[in-house]
Amino acid sequence: MAESTVEVRQRIRELLVDLFGNDLFVDKVSDSVSLRQAGMSSTALVSLLVAMEDAFGFEWDEDVRPEALRSIESLADHVVSLR
């Protein structure tokens, strides 16, 4: 059964904690806030995208819309749309 958007959002939050070793960043960022504006570096975003490929079993397309990479919400929506 495909995961719901809520489940995917939670899994992305877990990946962020795994990647960065604490939940301080994750706790202060809402699902709709821009990750870049919240302070995530471009290298950290790339690390998250790679972790998401492994966790959800897909590969990012080279032509993915930048809006899809904006927030936890948009990332989750993109993953769910692939299923």
SEPA-103124 format. One record per atom (N, C-alpha, C, O): residue in three letters; x, y, z. Coordinates in steps of 0.2 Angstrom, whole numbers. Layout:
<nodes>
> aa; px; py; pz
> ALA; X; Y; Z
...
</nodes>
This chain:
<nodes>
> aa; px; py; pz
> MET; 4; -6; 0
> MET; 0; 0; 0
> MET; 4; 6; 0
> MET; 9; 6; 4
> ALA; 3; 11; -4
> ALA; 7; 17; -5
> ALA; 6; 21; 2
> ALA; 1; 21; 5
> GLU; 11; 25; 4
> GLU; 11; 29; 10
> GLU; 7; 35; 8
> GLU; 7; 38; 3
> SER; 4; 38; 14
> SER; 1; 44; 13
> SER; 6; 50; 14
> SER; 11; 49; 16
> THR; 3; 56; 12
> THR; 8; 62; 12
> THR; 10; 63; 19
> THR; 16; 65; 20
> VAL; 6; 62; 24
> VAL; 7; 63; 31
> VAL; 13; 58; 33
> VAL; 18; 60; 36
> GLU; 13; 52; 31
> GLU; 18; 47; 32
> GLU; 24; 49; 29
> GLU; 30; 48; 32
> VAL; 24; 51; 23
> VAL; 30; 53; 19
> VAL; 33; 59; 23
> VAL; 39; 59; 23
> ARG; 29; 64; 25
> ARG; 32; 70; 28
> ARG; 35; 67; 35
> ARG; 41; 70; 36
> GLN; 33; 63; 38
> GLN; 36; 60; 44
> GLN; 42; 57; 43
> GLN; 47; 58; 46
> ARG; 42; 53; 38
> ARG; 49; 50; 36
> ARG; 54; 55; 34
> ARG; 60; 54; 35
> ILE; 52; 60; 30
> ILE; 57; 65; 28
> ILE; 60; 68; 35
> ILE; 66; 70; 35
> ARG; 56; 70; 39
> ARG; 58; 72; 46
> ARG; 63; 68; 49
> ARG; 68; 70; 52
> GLU; 61; 61; 49
> GLU; 66; 56; 52
> GLU; 73; 56; 48
> GLU; 78; 56; 51
> LEU; 72; 57; 42
> LEU; 79; 57; 38
> LEU; 83; 63; 40
> LEU; 89; 63; 40
> LEU; 79; 69; 41
> LEU; 83; 75; 43
> LEU; 86; 74; 49
> LEU; 92; 76; 50
> VAL; 83; 71; 54
> VAL; 86; 70; 61
> VAL; 92; 65; 60
> VAL; 97; 66; 63
> ASP; 91; 60; 56
> ASP; 97; 55; 54
> ASP; 103; 58; 51
> ASP; 108; 57; 53
> LEU; 101; 63; 47
> LEU; 107; 66; 43
> LEU; 111; 71; 47
> LEU; 117; 72; 47
> PHE; 107; 75; 51
> PHE; 110; 80; 55
> PHE; 111; 79; 62
> PHE; 113; 84; 66
> GLY; 109; 73; 65
> GLY; 111; 71; 71
> GLY; 107; 74; 77
> GLY; 108; 72; 83
> ASN; 102; 78; 76
> ASN; 98; 81; 81
> ASN; 91; 83; 78
> ASN; 91; 84; 72
> ASP; 87; 85; 82
> ASP; 80; 87; 80
> ASP; 78; 94; 81
> ASP; 73; 96; 80
> LEU; 84; 98; 82
> LEU; 82; 105; 84
> LEU; 80; 109; 77
> LEU; 75; 112; 77
> PHE; 83; 107; 72
> PHE; 81; 110; 65
> PHE; 74; 108; 63
> PHE; 70; 112; 62
> VAL; 73; 101; 64
> VAL; 67; 98; 62
> VAL; 61; 101; 66
> VAL; 55; 102; 64
> ASP; 62; 102; 73
> ASP; 57; 104; 77
> ASP; 54; 111; 76
> ASP; 49; 113; 77
> LYS; 59; 115; 73
> LYS; 57; 122; 72
> LYS; 55; 124; 65
> LYS; 52; 129; 64
> VAL; 55; 119; 61
> VAL; 53; 120; 54
> VAL; 46; 117; 53
> VAL; 45; 111; 54
> SER; 41; 121; 50
> SER; 35; 118; 49
> SER; 35; 115; 42
> SER; 40; 116; 38
> ASP; 30; 111; 40
> ASP; 30; 107; 34
> ASP; 30; 112; 28
> ASP; 33; 110; 22
> SER; 27; 118; 28
> SER; 27; 122; 22
> SER; 32; 127; 22
> SER; 33; 131; 17
> VAL; 37; 128; 27
> VAL; 42; 133; 26
> VAL; 48; 131; 22
> VAL; 49; 125; 21
> SER; 50; 136; 18
> SER; 56; 134; 13
> SER; 62; 132; 17
> SER; 64; 135; 22
> LEU; 64; 126; 16
> LEU; 70; 123; 19
> LEU; 76; 128; 18
> LEU; 80; 129; 23
> ARG; 77; 131; 13
> ARG; 83; 136; 12
> ARG; 82; 142; 16
> ARG; 87; 144; 19
> GLN; 76; 145; 17
> GLN; 75; 150; 21
> GLN; 76; 149; 28
> GLN; 77; 153; 32
> ALA; 74; 142; 30
> ALA; 75; 140; 37
> ALA; 82; 139; 39
> ALA; 84; 138; 44
> GLY; 87; 139; 34
> GLY; 94; 139; 35
> GLY; 97; 132; 32
> GLY; 103; 131; 34
> MET; 94; 128; 29
> MET; 97; 122; 26
> MET; 102; 124; 20
> MET; 100; 128; 16
> SER; 108; 122; 20
> SER; 113; 123; 15
> SER; 111; 119; 9
> SER; 107; 114; 9
> SER; 114; 121; 3
> SER; 113; 117; -3
> SER; 116; 110; -2
> SER; 113; 105; -5
> THR; 122; 109; 1
> THR; 124; 103; 2
> THR; 120; 98; 7
> THR; 119; 92; 5
> ALA; 117; 101; 12
> ALA; 113; 98; 16
> ALA; 106; 95; 12
> ALA; 104; 90; 13
> LEU; 104; 100; 8
> LEU; 98; 98; 4
> LEU; 100; 92; -1
> LEU; 96; 88; -2
> VAL; 106; 92; -4
> VAL; 108; 87; -8
> VAL; 108; 80; -4
> VAL; 106; 75; -7
> SER; 111; 81; 2
> SER; 111; 75; 6
> SER; 104; 72; 7
> SER; 103; 66; 7
> LEU; 99; 76; 9
> LEU; 92; 74; 10
> LEU; 90; 71; 4
> LEU; 86; 66; 4
> LEU; 91; 74; -2
> LEU; 88; 71; -8
> LEU; 91; 64; -10
> LEU; 87; 60; -12
> VAL; 97; 63; -8
> VAL; 100; 57; -9
> VAL; 97; 52; -4
> VAL; 95; 46; -6
> ALA; 96; 54; 2
> ALA; 93; 49; 7
> ALA; 86; 48; 5
> ALA; 84; 42; 7
> MET; 82; 53; 2
> MET; 76; 51; 0
> MET; 75; 46; -5
> MET; 71; 42; -5
> GLU; 80; 46; -10
> GLU; 80; 41; -15
> GLU; 81; 34; -12
> GLU; 77; 30; -14
> ASP; 85; 34; -7
> ASP; 86; 27; -4
> ASP; 80; 25; 0
> ASP; 78; 19; -1
> ALA; 77; 30; 4
> ALA; 72; 28; 8
> ALA; 65; 26; 4
> ALA; 62; 22; 6
> PHE; 64; 30; -1
> PHE; 58; 29; -5
> PHE; 59; 25; -12
> PHE; 54; 24; -15
> GLY; 65; 23; -13
> GLY; 66; 19; -19
> GLY; 64; 23; -26
> GLY; 61; 20; -30
> PHE; 67; 29; -27
> PHE; 66; 32; -33
> PHE; 72; 36; -35
> PHE; 76; 37; -30
> GLU; 73; 39; -41
> GLU; 78; 43; -42
> GLU; 75; 50; -45
> GLU; 70; 50; -48
> TRP; 78; 55; -42
> TRP; 76; 62; -44
> TRP; 77; 63; -52
> TRP; 82; 61; -54
> ASP; 72; 66; -55
> ASP; 73; 68; -62
> ASP; 77; 74; -63
> ASP; 77; 78; -58
> GLU; 81; 74; -68
> GLU; 85; 80; -69
> GLU; 81; 87; -70
> GLU; 83; 92; -69
> ASP; 75; 86; -73
> ASP; 71; 91; -74
> ASP; 65; 92; -69
> ASP; 60; 95; -70
> VAL; 66; 90; -63
> VAL; 62; 91; -57
> VAL; 61; 99; -56
> VAL; 65; 102; -56
> ARG; 54; 101; -55
> ARG; 53; 108; -54
> ARG; 56; 110; -47
> ARG; 56; 106; -42
> PRO; 59; 116; -47
> PRO; 62; 118; -41
> PRO; 57; 119; -35
> PRO; 59; 118; -30
> GLU; 51; 120; -37
> GLU; 46; 121; -32
> GLU; 45; 114; -28
> GLU; 43; 114; -22
> ALA; 46; 108; -31
> ALA; 46; 102; -28
> ALA; 51; 101; -22
> ALA; 50; 97; -18
> LEU; 56; 105; -23
> LEU; 62; 104; -18
> LEU; 62; 109; -12
> LEU; 66; 110; -8
> ARG; 56; 113; -12
> ARG; 56; 119; -8
> ARG; 55; 117; 0
> ARG; 59; 120; 4
> SER; 51; 113; 1
> SER; 49; 112; 9
> SER; 47; 104; 10
> SER; 47; 100; 5
> ILE; 47; 103; 16
> ILE; 45; 96; 18
> ILE; 38; 94; 14
> ILE; 37; 88; 12
> GLU; 34; 98; 14
> GLU; 27; 97; 11
> GLU; 28; 96; 4
> GLU; 25; 91; 1
> SER; 32; 100; 0
> SER; 32; 99; -7
> SER; 36; 93; -9
> SER; 35; 90; -14
> LEU; 41; 91; -5
> LEU; 45; 85; -6
> LEU; 40; 79; -5
> LEU; 41; 75; -9
> ALA; 36; 79; 0
> ALA; 32; 74; 1
> ALA; 27; 73; -4
> ALA; 25; 67; -6
> ASP; 24; 79; -6
> ASP; 19; 79; -12
> ASP; 22; 75; -18
> ASP; 19; 72; -22
> HIS; 29; 77; -19
> HIS; 32; 74; -25
> HIS; 33; 67; -25
> HIS; 31; 63; -29
> VAL; 35; 64; -19
> VAL; 36; 57; -18
> VAL; 29; 54; -19
> VAL; 29; 49; -22
> VAL; 24; 56; -16
> VAL; 17; 53; -16
> VAL; 15; 53; -24
> VAL; 12; 48; -26
> SER; 16; 58; -27
> SER; 14; 59; -34
> SER; 18; 54; -39
> SER; 15; 52; -44
> LEU; 23; 51; -37
> LEU; 27; 46; -40
> LEU; 24; 39; -40
> LEU; 26; 35; -43
> ARG; 20; 38; -35
> ARG; 17; 31; -33
> ARG; 11; 30; -36
> ARG; 8; 24; -35
</nodes>
